[in-house]
Amino acid sequence: MAEAVQKLGRAAQSAVEQAHTALVHDDRELARSVIAEDVAINQMRFDIERACYDLIATEGPIASDLRAIVATLSITADLERIADHGKKVANIALRMAGVPRPASMNDIQRMGQLSLVMLERALHSIAARDLAEAHLVCQADDEVDGLYKQTFNVLLSNMLENPRTVGAGTYLIQAAQELERVGDRATNIAERVIYTVTGDLVELNL
């Protein structure tokens, strides 16, 4: 089960990373590849869920074992949705095919990088049941949120000053929102790791 969760996590991570690259570099083939892989990622989620339900039905787990299974169900759902965010960014990249990107994509590039760092830490915290790493996941979330607000304000200002940028600006705001949600879901995963280890339900993303 643990190996299957990590496999799903790496697939979700790859979806976001490749979609982000496709968006920044106008790589349509890469964007199409991300979209095509989503079916397999969904199947991974369903396979893990089935295994969890089978364990509950046949083993009658209690206490920490049951907690781990419940947390796995939640983590699996968040990982699959992270991949969905990657797919949405890939779709945006296709809609922007041939559209010139702004001179600076620094904020969106940084958002993607930070969100992926958060996800990497979340995956490590799952594998190692590492509480310290789980708590570290949330520390980058404020920066991701701040970058999203900054990106939104800059793009909106550009659209108001130059109506010809409205199309590209709108797409990039949508992409920034999807990347921000990756960070939120990584935080959700870290919260479930803490629950698995301690039994405490905490909210890190305040």
C-alpha positions as CSV (number, residue, x, y, z in Angstrom):
1,M,0.0,0.0,0.0
2,A,2.8,2.5,1.0
3,E,4.5,1.8,-2.3
4,A,1.3,2.4,-4.3
5,V,0.7,5.7,-2.5
6,Q,4.3,6.8,-3.3
7,K,3.8,5.8,-7.0
8,L,0.6,7.8,-7.2
9,G,2.4,10.7,-5.5
10,R,5.3,10.7,-8.0
11,A,2.8,10.5,-10.9
12,A,0.9,13.5,-9.5
13,Q,4.2,15.4,-9.0
14,S,5.3,14.6,-12.5
15,A,1.9,15.9,-13.9
16,V,2.3,19.2,-12.1
17,E,6.0,19.6,-13.0
18,Q,5.5,18.8,-16.7
19,A,2.3,20.9,-17.0
20,H,4.2,23.9,-15.5
21,T,7.0,23.4,-17.9
22,A,4.6,23.1,-20.8
23,L,2.9,26.4,-19.8
24,V,6.1,28.4,-19.3
25,H,7.7,27.1,-22.6
26,D,4.6,26.7,-24.8
27,D,5.3,23.0,-25.1
28,R,2.1,21.6,-26.6
29,E,3.3,18.0,-26.9
30,L,4.3,17.9,-23.3
31,A,0.9,19.4,-22.3
32,R,-0.9,16.7,-24.3
33,S,1.2,14.0,-22.6
34,V,0.1,15.3,-19.1
35,I,-3.6,15.1,-20.2
36,A,-3.2,11.6,-21.6
37,E,-1.6,10.3,-18.4
38,D,-4.5,11.4,-16.2
39,V,-6.5,8.3,-16.9
40,A,-3.8,6.1,-15.5
41,I,-3.5,8.3,-12.4
42,N,-7.2,8.1,-11.7
43,Q,-6.9,4.3,-11.9
44,M,-4.1,4.3,-9.4
45,R,-6.3,6.2,-7.0
46,F,-9.2,3.7,-7.4
47,D,-6.9,0.7,-6.9
48,I,-5.6,2.2,-3.6
49,E,-9.1,3.0,-2.4
50,R,-10.2,-0.6,-3.3
51,A,-7.4,-2.0,-1.3
52,C,-8.3,0.2,1.7
53,Y,-11.9,-0.8,1.6
54,D,-10.9,-4.5,1.4
55,L,-8.7,-4.1,4.5
56,I,-11.5,-2.5,6.4
57,A,-13.9,-5.2,5.4
58,T,-11.7,-8.3,5.9
59,E,-9.2,-7.3,8.6
60,G,-11.4,-5.2,11.0
61,P,-8.5,-2.9,11.8
62,I,-8.7,-0.8,15.0
63,A,-6.9,2.1,16.6
64,S,-3.7,3.2,14.7
65,D,-4.2,0.7,11.9
66,L,-7.7,2.1,11.1
67,R,-6.4,5.6,11.4
68,A,-3.7,4.9,8.9
69,I,-6.2,3.5,6.4
70,V,-8.6,6.4,6.8
71,A,-5.7,8.9,6.4
72,T,-4.5,7.0,3.3
73,L,-8.0,7.4,1.7
74,S,-7.8,11.1,2.3
75,I,-4.2,11.4,1.1
76,T,-4.9,9.4,-2.1
77,A,-7.8,11.7,-2.9
78,D,-5.6,14.8,-2.5
79,L,-2.8,13.3,-4.7
80,E,-5.3,12.5,-7.5
81,R,-6.6,16.0,-7.3
82,I,-3.1,17.4,-7.4
83,A,-2.7,15.6,-10.7
84,D,-6.0,17.2,-11.8
85,H,-4.5,20.6,-11.1
86,G,-1.6,19.6,-13.3
87,K,-4.0,18.5,-16.1
88,K,-5.9,21.9,-15.8
89,V,-2.6,23.7,-16.2
90,A,-1.8,21.6,-19.2
91,N,-5.1,22.4,-20.8
92,I,-4.4,26.1,-20.2
93,A,-1.1,25.7,-21.9
94,L,-2.9,24.3,-25.0
95,R,-5.4,27.1,-25.0
96,M,-2.5,29.5,-24.9
97,A,-0.7,27.8,-27.8
98,G,1.2,30.3,-29.8
99,V,0.2,33.2,-27.5
100,P,3.2,35.2,-26.4
101,R,4.0,34.9,-22.7
102,P,4.7,38.0,-20.7
103,A,8.3,39.1,-20.6
104,S,8.6,37.9,-17.1
105,M,7.0,34.6,-15.9
106,N,9.1,34.7,-12.7
107,D,6.2,34.7,-10.2
108,I,4.4,31.8,-11.9
109,Q,7.7,29.8,-12.2
110,R,8.4,30.4,-8.5
111,M,4.9,29.3,-7.6
112,G,5.3,26.1,-9.5
113,Q,8.7,25.4,-7.9
114,L,7.5,26.1,-4.3
115,S,4.4,24.0,-4.8
116,L,6.5,21.1,-6.0
117,V,8.8,21.5,-3.0
118,M,5.8,21.3,-0.7
119,L,4.6,18.2,-2.4
120,E,8.0,16.6,-2.3
121,R,8.2,17.2,1.5
122,A,4.6,15.9,1.9
123,L,5.6,12.6,0.1
124,H,8.7,12.3,2.2
125,S,6.6,12.8,5.4
126,I,4.2,10.0,4.3
127,A,7.0,7.5,3.6
128,A,9.0,8.3,6.8
129,R,6.0,9.2,9.1
130,D,8.1,12.3,9.7
131,L,6.2,14.8,11.8
132,A,8.9,17.5,11.5
133,E,8.8,17.3,7.7
134,A,5.0,17.4,7.8
135,H,5.1,20.6,9.8
136,L,7.6,22.1,7.4
137,V,5.2,21.6,4.5
138,C,3.0,24.5,5.6
139,Q,5.9,27.0,5.9
140,A,6.1,27.6,2.2
141,D,2.3,28.0,1.8
142,D,2.2,31.6,2.9
143,E,4.8,32.4,0.2
144,V,2.8,30.6,-2.4
145,D,-0.3,32.4,-1.4
146,G,1.6,35.7,-1.5
147,L,2.9,35.0,-5.0
148,Y,-0.5,34.2,-6.2
149,K,-1.9,37.5,-5.0
150,Q,1.1,39.3,-6.5
151,T,0.6,37.5,-9.8
152,F,-3.1,38.3,-9.9
153,N,-2.5,42.0,-9.2
154,V,0.3,42.3,-11.8
155,L,-1.7,40.5,-14.5
156,L,-4.8,42.4,-13.7
157,S,-2.9,45.7,-13.9
158,N,-1.4,44.7,-17.3
159,M,-4.9,43.8,-18.6
160,L,-6.3,47.2,-17.6
161,E,-3.4,49.0,-19.2
162,N,-3.4,46.9,-22.4
163,P,-6.7,45.2,-23.3
164,R,-4.9,43.1,-25.8
165,T,-3.3,41.1,-23.0
166,V,-6.7,40.1,-21.5
167,G,-6.8,36.7,-23.0
168,A,-3.3,35.6,-22.0
169,G,-3.7,37.3,-18.6
170,T,-6.9,35.5,-17.8
171,Y,-5.4,32.1,-18.6
172,L,-2.3,32.8,-16.5
173,I,-4.4,33.9,-13.5
174,Q,-6.2,30.5,-13.9
175,A,-2.9,28.7,-14.1
176,A,-1.6,30.5,-11.0
177,Q,-4.7,29.5,-9.1
178,E,-4.2,25.8,-10.0
179,L,-0.6,26.0,-8.7
180,E,-1.7,27.7,-5.5
181,R,-4.1,24.8,-5.0
182,V,-1.3,22.3,-5.3
183,G,0.3,23.9,-2.3
184,D,-3.0,23.7,-0.3
185,R,-3.4,20.0,-1.1
186,A,0.2,19.3,-0.1
187,T,-0.7,20.9,3.3
188,N,-3.8,18.7,3.5
189,I,-1.6,15.7,3.1
190,A,0.8,16.8,5.8
191,E,-2.1,17.2,8.2
192,R,-3.2,13.6,7.5
193,V,0.4,12.4,8.2
194,I,0.2,14.1,11.6
195,Y,-3.2,12.5,12.2
196,T,-1.8,9.1,11.3
197,V,1.1,9.4,13.7
198,T,-0.5,11.2,16.6
199,G,-4.2,10.9,16.3
200,D,-4.5,14.7,16.3
201,L,-6.4,16.5,13.7
202,V,-4.6,19.8,13.1
203,E,-5.0,22.6,10.6
204,L,-1.7,23.8,9.3
205,N,-3.1,26.0,6.5
206,L,-4.5,28.8,8.6
